């Protein structure tokens, strides 16, 4: 396969950035999207050009480090798939593919396709945990948990913190990310004691970071590689109203 | 490469007495630091996986000043997150005859009698506390309808002791540790440095007193000093280029520590995981594991006849060879990883492999789907099946998966004593980065257990004992300057070569060489060839590598080149270790040492020791730590 790539290049947060066009040839349909970029970068290095910077690590769809907007869609058009798990067999030979970073004010561009997602860590710091120092836990079977609750908590807990939800949201809202953690911990009996304080401080932090509000557009869940449901946002709102009254 | 024999290691600091009392004894004998003094003591923890994340969080909870470092953009990205199958614990919730002693026994046996009894026993003891801790943190383990925890079986065990969270156990446990860490960051006890890579250890007055790191965004070289340094930087499987590790996993932190005096234990012990998605082309950047848990219900087979290229569904039952069930009737598809991997290699070498290049075997769920129904199989393994389909474009519900062994884990690592302290005082090593408790082969679901045992429960006690012996005085500025000089020198040299090949292309070539000559099967001839070729390739690398840009700012090609440079040096030591160990044991299979039916043949008389290598300018020095087995009788492993 041969492709025309239009890639966002930006040499640091102060640079205004621009789209640059590259041709890639001999792309195998079995390559992952990132492997296709590896091939481009190997060539750029040998030609004396600056390779395209992008974040990635596990390359098996779980670490949440990779992420780019491909043809206008966060992680590309393939459903429930991270960029590293997107394969070239889903593209047409001869196609033009645009590649951009997550775009949201709380995610400033570091370089090219790399953005700073530190805001997510700070939202977790605000209360995305259960306070239990090592060694203080009771026996694991002392508190049975209903299977349905455990399964629903697990579904919310599968969030990988990639930030696609923010990139896809017209408001740049981090509601899906924040609500997934609130739901995961809130559904479990262990998370009960801090349920009220957690939702209030996490929502406050989310706002303080400059993320927008949720208007139920649903773009977030459409691009979420783990298929986190919009239900978690309803849960967060319910918990918030209850706790903030 | 020449080496010399040094003094043997006689004392590992494990307490004496009955094995079940040793950890209690050590906890009692460990000196304590009073709370007011803890606030004045700084501990550096490098790496934020299960071991590093849990250690940094726990040390913060105890009141120490912790500085935590990771090369990723967030501590939650560490590669523990990719562990799929589960975590072992001797809870005996099933009442199926499990006990701390049995987990201990299985682990020592699974490691092919090359792990320390004292350490492994402690690991089994602590395993039960880990599950309690994780559940209290909100780790959503799989549960049964009664609300209690579900378990499953893993390779090398006949009891069901593996706790799991669908196929994402590592993710859920890591997020538990990460959340505990973020809680301490908010509390101000942990100072987090993301996108920072450790490039050297500062050793001053004979003690580890800090690290030199590079801020990957600004390019700045920084010095961080402390009273103790903990390395939790993971394994070095990426020396093979293709492995199941994350792309960023590297050996630089432990290799630099090795150069500063930390002995390297059993570098040749590499785990090749039997169930990975086969390589599909030259561009491939990594391999993806399919969890071992799949072997609970999937049946492994190849065609009986060589070169049978019919579609798997067209091959009738009596023309299939379910070779694991045939050779190992007692354990069947659940034999340990080293055995399953080698068996796959053997049938492929016989020309019975399937898929491109004949490098694959089938993992078939047709029976499980017929027995349990598609829905039940989907519930258990759905995310793994999806992952397989995404990568290969094939549907595993209707066509058996193709799998092949791939490098997955390194049992070797920096040598540590019972306290997890290396041969450099004040330098502790935890998780996969140490040579650890797994001997020559790690059992499935034991890496998560060991990482969290080290981080939550063992290290916080033993590091306190070390710190209570302080204060250790001022750090000599000359020692800091020397380390910074080394780091800058290496970066400068890499940037100045301006040759004609990329670092990745050298890495690929090194990896291929290691896979061919020091992979699943090793011979004297292959290892000698590798030891001849590695220095030549390294020489070429240093004279012909092309690293673009400069040291200022984000330069991912420079990061990679630095890691590849250290992989060359490590590769040489791995091959030397593999060459000197003329026996086979666990994942280290020397073709010259096998039983009549092709199993690994140990030589306990000559090799029942840990090989701890000291770095020496004149070549490595080998120190032997004799392994004594008081409780588990050494025997030929049998899974038949």
Interface residues (C-beta under 8 A of the other chain):
Chain A: X12 X28 X30 X31 X32 X34 X35 X38 X39 X41 X42 X44 X45 X46 X48 X49 X50 X51 X53 X55 X56 X57 X58 X59 X60 X61 X62 X63 X64 X65 X80 X81 X85 X87 X89 X110 X111 X114 X116 X117 X118 X120 X121 X124 X125 X126 X128 X129 X130 X131 X132 X133 X134 X135 X136 X137 X138 X139 X140 X141 X143 X144 X145 X146 X147 X150 X151 X153 X154 X157 X158 X160 X161 X184 X185 X188 X190 X191
Chain B: X54 X57 X58 X61 X72 X73 X74 X75 X76 X77 X78 X79 X81 X82 X91 X93 X129 X131 X132 X133 X134 X135 X136 X137 X138 X140 X141 X142 X143 X144 X145 X146 X147 X148 X149 X165 X166 X168 X171 X172 X175 X178 X179 X180 X182 X183 X185 X186 X192 X194 X217 X246 X247 X248 X280 X281 X283 X284 X285 X286 X288 X289 X386 X387 X390 X391 X393 X456 X457 X460 X500 X502 X504 X505 X546 X547 X548 X549 X553 X554 X556 X557
